[in-house]
Amino acid sequence: MHDIIIIGAGVSGCACARELSRYDAKILVVEKEEDVCCGTSKANSAIVHAGYDAAHGSLMAKLNVEGSRRMPALAKELDFAFDRCGSLVVCLSDEDRPALQKLYENGIANGVEGLRIIERDELVGMEPNISDAAVAALWAPTGGIVCPFGLTFALAENAAKNGVQFRFDTKVTGLHPLDDGGTGWAVETDHGTLETRCIVNAAGVYADTLHNMADAAHPMTITARRGDYFLLDHTAGQHVRHTVFQLPGKYGKGVLVTPTVHGNLLVGPTAIDIEDKDGTKTTAAGLDELIAKAGSTMQNLPIRQVITSFAGLRAHEDGHEFILGECPDAPGFFDCAGIESPGLTSSPAIGLHVSELMRDL
């Protein structure tokens, strides 16, 4: 009998494992793929968001800012690549200035430090290749970039050193309360049945499937939102110095252009809702959209220096909010679901939050 089984070895699951490993508990992480960081965590923008975008008062906003603040010390402690390069949200017309001001005010309310609205002259000094149409920008010095693989691996390795076990190539096929009437769960897998007192559901785009097995009375829906990306060669890495966003729209922050911690240039993502929760194929239409949108904020983008394209899936929940906590009708079953952007940034705070919820069980 395990004390805790964590389903999913992405960045959120590994962050939970690391924080829960501080306690005297028998913990197992179950992952259907061959290693950690094989799902949403491996294919994203690799951005540490400052926290100005999430709705004020939301759990997402709170954990975004807290995760961003924790990232520098965590990178030093666990030795993964991180660079606090700062981010810019570019305003391309005077008509959009009210939206930029609103974003600034939301960031201040969320507790983001150092936010400023800068005018074109200062913006050009920071980003010489910025579009001629850019009139102003929101400057967030606490924004940064990270290696998602390095972060996830570091969290998992630290958890493992603290006694957490990992079981890969093991798919969860079902779960139900223990038949003996005691407190706990049977977790059915393609390699046999496991028993545990508690479950943490960190299954990414499949988190709704597991949640609905445990608590059908309060159904959850997770939509797979595909994002296409271009990765450019090191020779293009200095075309931008900071992460450059467009003003947020209905489907998020739009297409960004950013340096990576490895010296490349990253362009993306699109935002396309799909039914296939494993649908990570890029499309010609998606990549054409990237080129068109990226060119609206950055001029002379060296798109011919693309070395690869890829797509990742975000676990979008309709309320656009992190769902963290024990299910109402499923004692001992804890969701860590709806972890889309800024999930990577928030992961250190998500792990801490979940561990605090479970501390006294």
C-alpha positions as CSV (number, residue, x, y, z in Angstrom):
1,M,0.0,0.0,0.0
2,H,1.3,3.4,-1.0
3,D,0.5,6.6,0.8
4,I,0.4,8.6,-2.4
5,I,0.3,7.7,-6.1
6,I,0.9,10.6,-8.4
7,I,-0.4,10.0,-12.0
8,G,1.7,11.9,-14.5
9,A,5.4,12.7,-14.5
10,G,5.2,16.1,-16.2
11,V,6.5,19.2,-14.5
12,S,3.4,19.5,-12.2
13,G,3.5,15.9,-11.1
14,C,7.3,16.1,-10.5
15,A,6.9,19.3,-8.6
16,C,4.2,17.7,-6.4
17,A,6.5,14.7,-5.9
18,R,9.4,16.8,-4.8
19,E,7.4,18.8,-2.3
20,L,5.6,15.7,-0.9
21,S,8.9,13.9,-0.5
22,R,9.6,16.3,2.4
23,Y,7.2,14.2,4.5
24,D,7.4,10.6,5.8
25,A,5.3,8.9,3.1
26,K,5.6,6.1,0.6
27,I,5.1,7.9,-2.8
28,L,5.0,6.5,-6.3
29,V,4.8,8.4,-9.6
30,V,3.1,6.5,-12.4
31,E,3.8,7.6,-16.0
32,K,2.5,6.0,-19.2
33,E,5.5,7.2,-21.3
34,E,9.1,6.0,-21.0
35,D,10.4,9.0,-19.0
36,V,9.5,12.2,-17.3
37,C,8.6,15.3,-19.4
38,C,7.0,13.4,-22.3
39,G,3.8,15.3,-22.6
40,T,2.8,19.0,-22.3
41,S,5.9,19.8,-20.4
42,K,8.3,18.9,-23.2
43,A,6.7,21.1,-25.9
44,N,5.9,24.7,-24.9
45,S,7.2,28.2,-25.0
46,A,9.7,27.6,-22.1
47,I,8.7,31.0,-20.7
48,V,8.8,32.0,-17.0
49,H,5.8,34.4,-17.1
50,A,6.0,37.5,-14.8
51,G,2.3,37.2,-13.9
52,Y,0.6,40.3,-15.4
53,D,-1.8,38.3,-17.6
54,A,-3.8,35.9,-15.3
55,A,-7.0,37.3,-13.9
56,H,-6.6,39.1,-10.6
57,G,-7.8,37.0,-7.6
58,S,-7.5,33.7,-9.4
59,L,-5.4,30.8,-8.2
60,M,-3.6,31.0,-11.5
61,A,-2.5,34.5,-10.9
62,K,-1.3,33.8,-7.3
63,L,0.7,30.7,-8.3
64,N,2.1,32.3,-11.4
65,V,3.7,35.2,-9.4
66,E,4.8,32.9,-6.6
67,G,6.3,30.4,-9.1
68,S,8.2,33.2,-10.9
69,R,9.6,34.5,-7.6
70,R,10.8,31.0,-6.7
71,M,12.4,30.1,-10.0
72,P,15.8,31.9,-9.6
73,A,16.6,30.2,-6.3
74,L,15.3,26.9,-7.5
75,A,17.4,27.0,-10.6
76,K,20.5,27.6,-8.4
77,E,19.6,24.9,-6.0
78,L,18.7,22.2,-8.6
79,D,21.1,23.4,-11.3
80,F,18.9,23.8,-14.4
81,A,19.2,26.5,-17.1
82,F,17.3,29.7,-16.3
83,D,17.7,33.3,-17.5
84,R,15.7,36.3,-16.2
85,C,15.9,38.1,-19.5
86,G,12.7,40.1,-19.0
87,S,9.6,40.3,-21.3
88,L,7.9,42.9,-23.4
89,V,4.2,43.0,-24.5
90,V,4.1,45.1,-27.6
91,C,1.4,47.5,-28.5
92,L,1.1,48.0,-32.2
93,S,-1.4,51.0,-32.3
94,D,-2.4,53.9,-30.2
95,E,-5.9,52.5,-30.2
96,D,-4.6,49.5,-28.2
97,R,-3.1,51.6,-25.5
98,P,-6.1,51.1,-23.1
99,A,-5.6,47.4,-23.3
100,L,-1.9,47.8,-22.5
101,Q,-2.7,50.0,-19.5
102,K,-5.3,47.4,-18.3
103,L,-2.6,44.7,-18.5
104,Y,-0.2,46.9,-16.5
105,E,-2.9,47.5,-13.9
106,N,-3.7,43.8,-13.6
107,G,0.0,43.0,-13.2
108,I,0.3,45.6,-10.4
109,A,-2.8,44.1,-8.7
110,N,-1.2,40.7,-9.0
111,G,1.9,41.8,-7.3
112,V,4.3,41.7,-10.2
113,E,7.4,43.7,-9.5
114,G,9.1,46.3,-11.7
115,L,6.4,46.6,-14.3
116,R,6.6,49.7,-16.6
117,I,5.0,50.9,-19.8
118,I,7.7,52.1,-22.0
119,E,7.5,54.3,-25.2
120,R,8.8,53.6,-28.6
121,D,12.3,55.2,-28.2
122,E,13.1,53.1,-25.2
123,L,11.6,50.0,-26.8
124,V,13.7,50.4,-29.9
125,G,16.8,50.7,-27.7
126,M,15.9,47.4,-26.1
127,E,14.8,45.6,-29.3
128,P,16.3,47.2,-32.4
129,N,14.4,44.8,-34.7
130,I,11.0,45.7,-33.3
131,S,8.2,46.4,-35.8
132,D,7.9,50.0,-37.2
133,A,4.3,49.8,-36.1
134,A,5.2,49.4,-32.4
135,V,4.2,52.4,-30.3
136,A,4.8,51.2,-26.7
137,A,5.2,48.1,-24.6
138,L,4.8,46.7,-21.2
139,W,8.2,45.9,-19.7
140,A,8.3,43.1,-17.1
141,P,11.9,42.6,-15.8
142,T,10.9,39.5,-13.8
143,G,10.0,37.6,-16.9
144,G,12.4,34.8,-17.9
145,I,13.2,31.7,-19.9
146,V,14.0,28.2,-18.7
147,C,14.7,24.7,-20.1
148,P,11.5,22.7,-19.5
149,F,13.4,19.4,-19.7
150,G,16.0,20.6,-17.2
151,L,13.4,21.9,-14.8
152,T,11.3,18.7,-14.9
153,F,14.3,16.4,-14.7
154,A,15.7,18.3,-11.8
155,L,12.4,18.1,-9.8
156,A,12.2,14.4,-10.5
157,E,15.8,13.7,-9.6
158,N,15.4,15.6,-6.3
159,A,12.2,13.7,-5.5
160,A,13.9,10.4,-6.3
161,K,16.8,11.2,-4.0
162,N,14.3,11.8,-1.3
163,G,12.8,8.3,-1.8
164,V,10.0,8.8,-4.3
165,Q,9.7,5.9,-6.7
166,F,8.9,6.2,-10.4
167,R,7.2,3.6,-12.6
168,F,7.3,4.3,-16.4
169,D,5.6,2.6,-19.3
170,T,2.6,2.1,-17.0
171,K,-0.7,3.3,-18.2
172,V,-3.6,3.8,-15.7
173,T,-6.7,2.1,-17.1
174,G,-9.1,2.5,-14.2
175,L,-9.5,3.4,-10.6
176,H,-12.0,3.0,-7.8
177,P,-12.3,3.1,-4.0
178,L,-11.0,0.1,-2.2
179,D,-13.6,-2.6,-1.9
180,D,-12.9,-3.3,1.8
181,G,-14.6,-0.1,2.9
182,G,-11.4,1.4,4.1
183,T,-9.9,4.7,3.0
184,G,-7.9,4.4,-0.2
185,W,-8.0,3.7,-3.9
186,A,-7.2,0.9,-6.2
187,V,-5.4,2.1,-9.3
188,E,-5.6,-0.3,-12.2
189,T,-2.8,-0.2,-14.7
190,D,-1.7,-2.3,-17.7
191,H,0.9,-3.9,-15.4
192,G,-1.4,-4.8,-12.5
193,T,-3.4,-3.1,-9.7
194,L,-1.8,-0.7,-7.2
195,E,-3.3,0.4,-3.9
196,T,-2.8,3.8,-2.3
197,R,-4.3,6.0,0.4
198,C,-4.3,9.1,-1.9
199,I,-4.1,10.0,-5.5
200,V,-2.7,13.1,-7.2
201,N,-4.2,13.5,-10.7
202,A,-1.5,15.3,-12.7
203,A,-2.3,13.6,-16.0
204,G,-2.2,16.7,-18.2
205,V,-4.7,16.5,-21.2
206,Y,-6.0,13.2,-19.7
207,A,-6.7,14.7,-16.3
208,D,-10.4,14.9,-17.0
209,T,-10.6,11.2,-17.9
210,L,-9.2,10.2,-14.5
211,H,-11.2,12.8,-12.6
212,N,-14.4,11.5,-14.1
213,M,-13.6,8.0,-13.1
214,A,-13.2,9.2,-9.5
215,D,-16.0,11.8,-9.3
216,A,-18.6,11.5,-12.1
217,A,-21.0,13.7,-10.2
218,H,-18.7,16.7,-10.8
219,P,-17.5,16.1,-14.4
220,M,-14.5,17.9,-15.8
221,T,-13.6,18.6,-19.4
222,I,-10.1,19.2,-20.6
223,T,-9.6,20.4,-24.2
224,A,-6.3,19.7,-26.0
225,R,-5.2,23.0,-27.4
226,R,-2.4,22.5,-30.0
227,G,0.4,25.0,-30.4
228,D,2.8,25.0,-33.3
229,Y,6.3,26.3,-33.0
230,F,9.4,27.1,-35.1
231,L,12.9,26.7,-33.6
232,L,15.6,28.8,-35.3
233,D,19.3,28.2,-35.4
234,H,21.8,29.7,-33.0
235,T,22.8,32.2,-35.7
236,A,19.3,33.8,-35.2
237,G,19.5,33.7,-31.4
238,Q,20.4,37.4,-31.0
239,H,17.6,38.7,-33.2
240,V,15.7,39.4,-30.0
241,R,17.1,40.0,-26.5
242,H,14.0,39.6,-24.5
243,T,10.7,37.6,-24.7
244,V,8.5,39.6,-27.1
245,F,4.7,39.1,-26.8
246,Q,1.8,40.5,-28.6
247,L,-1.1,41.9,-26.6
248,P,-3.3,39.0,-25.3
249,G,-6.4,38.0,-27.2
250,K,-9.2,35.4,-26.9
251,Y,-6.8,32.4,-27.2
252,G,-4.0,33.7,-25.0
253,K,-0.9,35.8,-25.6
254,G,-0.6,35.3,-29.3
255,V,2.6,34.5,-31.1
256,L,5.8,35.3,-29.2
257,V,9.4,35.5,-30.3
258,T,12.0,34.7,-27.7
259,P,15.6,33.6,-27.2
260,T,16.1,30.2,-25.5
261,V,18.5,29.3,-22.7
262,H,20.4,27.3,-25.3
263,G,20.9,30.3,-27.7
264,N,18.3,29.5,-30.3
265,L,15.3,31.6,-31.3
266,L,11.7,30.3,-30.7
267,V,8.6,31.5,-32.5
268,G,5.1,30.4,-31.5
269,P,2.6,29.1,-30.6
270,T,-0.7,28.9,-32.5
271,A,-3.8,28.0,-30.5
272,I,-6.0,25.3,-32.1
273,D,-8.4,23.2,-30.1
274,I,-8.4,19.6,-31.3
275,E,-10.2,16.3,-30.3
276,D,-7.1,14.1,-30.5
277,K,-5.3,14.3,-27.1
278,D,-2.2,12.9,-28.7
279,G,-2.4,15.1,-31.8
280,T,1.0,16.8,-31.9
281,K,1.5,16.9,-35.7
282,T,2.3,20.3,-37.1
283,T,0.3,21.6,-40.0
284,A,1.2,23.9,-43.0
285,A,-1.6,26.2,-42.1
286,G,-0.4,26.5,-38.5
287,L,3.2,27.2,-39.5
288,D,2.1,29.8,-42.1
289,E,0.1,31.5,-39.3
290,L,3.2,31.7,-37.2
291,I,5.2,33.4,-39.9
292,A,2.5,36.0,-40.5
293,K,1.8,36.8,-36.9
294,A,5.5,36.8,-35.8
295,G,6.2,39.3,-38.5
296,S,3.8,41.8,-37.1
297,T,5.9,42.4,-34.0
298,M,9.5,41.7,-35.2
299,Q,10.9,42.9,-38.6
300,N,13.5,41.0,-40.6
301,L,12.8,37.8,-38.7
302,P,15.4,35.3,-40.1
303,I,12.7,32.6,-40.7
304,R,14.9,30.8,-43.2
305,Q,17.1,29.7,-40.4
306,V,14.4,27.4,-39.0
307,I,16.0,24.1,-38.0
308,T,12.8,22.3,-36.8
309,S,9.1,22.8,-36.1
310,F,7.1,21.0,-33.5
311,A,3.7,21.1,-31.7
312,G,2.7,20.8,-28.1
313,L,-0.7,20.4,-26.4
314,R,-2.0,22.6,-23.6
315,A,-4.5,21.1,-21.1
316,H,-7.2,23.8,-21.4
317,E,-10.1,23.8,-18.9
318,D,-13.1,25.9,-19.8
319,G,-12.8,28.2,-16.8
320,H,-9.1,28.8,-17.7
321,E,-8.2,28.2,-14.1
322,F,-5.9,25.7,-12.3
323,I,-8.0,23.0,-10.6
324,L,-6.1,22.0,-7.4
325,G,-7.7,20.1,-4.5
326,E,-9.6,17.2,-3.2
327,C,-12.7,16.1,-5.2
328,P,-15.9,16.7,-3.3
329,D,-17.2,13.1,-3.7
330,A,-13.9,11.3,-3.9
331,P,-12.0,11.5,-0.6
332,G,-8.3,11.1,-1.1
333,F,-8.4,12.0,-4.8
334,F,-6.7,15.3,-5.5
335,D,-6.8,17.0,-8.9
336,C,-3.8,18.9,-10.3
337,A,-5.6,19.7,-13.5
338,G,-6.1,22.4,-16.1
339,I,-2.4,23.2,-15.9
340,E,-1.9,25.3,-19.1
341,S,0.1,28.5,-19.5
342,P,1.5,29.7,-17.1
343,G,1.7,26.2,-15.7
344,L,5.5,25.8,-16.3
345,T,6.2,29.0,-14.4
346,S,3.7,28.1,-11.6
347,S,5.0,24.5,-11.1
348,P,7.2,25.2,-8.0
349,A,4.2,26.9,-6.4
350,I,1.8,24.3,-7.6
351,G,3.8,21.5,-6.0
352,L,4.0,23.4,-2.7
353,H,0.2,24.2,-2.8
354,V,-0.7,20.6,-3.4
355,S,1.6,19.3,-0.6
356,E,0.1,21.8,1.8
357,L,-3.4,20.6,1.0
358,M,-2.3,17.0,1.7
359,R,0.0,17.6,4.6
360,D,-2.3,16.6,7.4
361,L,-3.9,13.6,5.8
